[in-house]
């Protein structure tokens, strides 16, 4: 994780969007106490191993022992482009960039950002190559987390993928679940909730 950590530390010196130094946030959040949140809040992350780079693996509980976590799940079923491709930026990439912009503030609050999708580690590396990301992307091609935690998925073409959702983990336990959520506003909504509910 050395290169990843160095990139993350470099990104911490970047200013966040907005004159006040914070991410811009939408007005609304998903309501508290939805079925998914009721079932997951208070639980710990399952002890499963996920790939985050070629021949590199990590377990979410290991990360949760080191930091609080903001985990976002994305479908990852758009055609992956590479830098220089003249194509419209898709929703997955816009979400990735939004999280990148909010990451410095989250890091100052003690949170590590993690992205999870059913993409392979190679596909995720291509996806991240457009904008070097200051956070990990974890590969879960067999949807192990969905099976264990009951996370929502949806069929897309011939594959099943995660629905957009986000989970906040503090003291190794899930404390907030954002689902359903507008993926365009997700990173800002989660960041605002974490800031407003920071442990003093």
N, C-alpha and C positions, 0 to 999 in steps of 0.2 A: 504493500500500500504506500510505499515511499513516494513514488512520483505523484500519486493522487494527493497525498497530504501536502506535498510541496506546492502543487497547483492550487489547492484549497487555501493555503496560507497566503499565496500571492493574491488570490481573489479577495481576501479579507481587506486588502488595502484599497479596493475599488469603492468609490462612493455609491450609495444606493440611489435609486431613482427618486426624484422629488426634492423640493427645496428644503424640506424639513429633515432630510436624511432618511426618511422611511419609504417603504414601498407604498405605492398608491393602492387603496383598498376599495372594494365595492361596498355598497351600503348593507347588504344582507348576507346572512350565513344560513346553512342548512339548520333546521330546527334541532334542538337537543332532544335526545331520547328516542330517536328512530329505532326501528327493529334491529338493524345491524349494530348500531351503537350500544343499545341495551344489552345485546348479547356479548359484545367484545370488550367493553370498558371494564377494567379491572383484571383482564387476562394478560398473561405474559406472551411474548412472541414464541412461536414454535421453534424447536431446536433442529432446524433443517439447514442444510448447506446449499448455498447458491453461488453461482459463478459470477465474478465481476470483471474478469479479464482473462486472457488466454492463460490457462493452467493456474488460475488464482481463484480461490474460493473463500467464502466467509459465512459465518452464521450470524443471523440478526441478533440473537441474545448476547453474543460477544460484543457487538457494537453497542447494544443497549446498556451494557455494564460500563461502557466508557463515556457515553454521551446520552443526552436526551435525543430523540429522533423525530424527524418529520418525514414520513414515508409517503410518497405518492405513487399510485399505480396508474399506468397508462397503457392503452391498447397496443401500441407499437405495430399496428397493421398497415400503416401507410407505406407507400413505396419509399425506401430509404434513398436519399440523394446524397451526393458528396459535394464538398466545397467547389464552387464554380459552376454547378449545374444551374441552368436558368429555368427553375421551376418554382411554382407557387409554394410558399412556406406552409406546411400543414399544421394542424392543431397540436400534434405531438411536439413538434419543434417549438411552436409558440409557448407551450407549457414549459418545456425544458428551459427556454430563455427566461421566462417569468420566474421560475425557481432560481435560476442563476442570479437574477437581479435581487431577489429577496435573501439569498444565501448569506451575504455579509451580516445583515441584521440578525438573522437566525443564529449565526455563529456567535455573535456577541451575546446572545441570550443563552448560549450553551447548547444549541441544537445542531445536529448533523442532518443534512438532507440526503435522502436515499430515494432513488427511482427504481421501480420494479416493473418489468414487463415480461411477456412470453417470448420476446425476441431472443435469439441466440446471442452469446457474448460477442460474436463477430458482427452481427447486425447492429448491436448496441454500439460497438466501437465505430462503425461507419456513421451511425446516427449522431454520435457525440463529436465526430470529426468536423462538423460544420462550425460548431462553437465549442472550443475546449471547455468542458463543464467542471466546476469546482466541487463536484460531488459524485458519488458512485452511482452507477446503473447496475442493478443486479438482474441476472437472467434466470427466469423461472419458466422454461419452455413447457414443462409438464404440469404447470399450475399447482404445484405442491402446496403453496400457501393457501390457495383458494380451497383446495380439498380439505385441509386441516382446519382452517378458520371460517370456512363458509363464506368466502368473499365473492361478490357478484362478478360474473363473467358473461360474455355475449359472443355469439357466433359472428364471424366476419369472413365472407367467402368460404374457404374450406377449413378455417382454423378457429379455435376459440381463444379469446383474449380477455384481459381484465377490463372491466368497466372503470371509468375514471372515479377514483376515490382517494382519500388521504387519511392517514392515521398518525396521531401524535402519541409518542411514547415518552413517559417520564418516570424515573426511578424503576425502570425495567418493566413497567406496566402500561397498558393502553389507557389513555385518559380522555381521548376525543376521537371520534370518527366522523369524517366529512363525506356523506353519501346520502342522497345524490348531491352533486355539486356541479356548477357550471365550470367546465375545465378552463375557460378563458379567465376566470376569476379565482381559481383554486389557490394558487401560491399566495396571493395577496390576502385572501380570506384566512388561510391557515396562519400566516405570519401575524395578522392582526389579532387573532384569538390567542396565540402564544404570548404576544406582547401584553395583552390585557389580562392574561392569567399567569403572568410570570411569578415564580416563587420568590418571595422577598428574603 
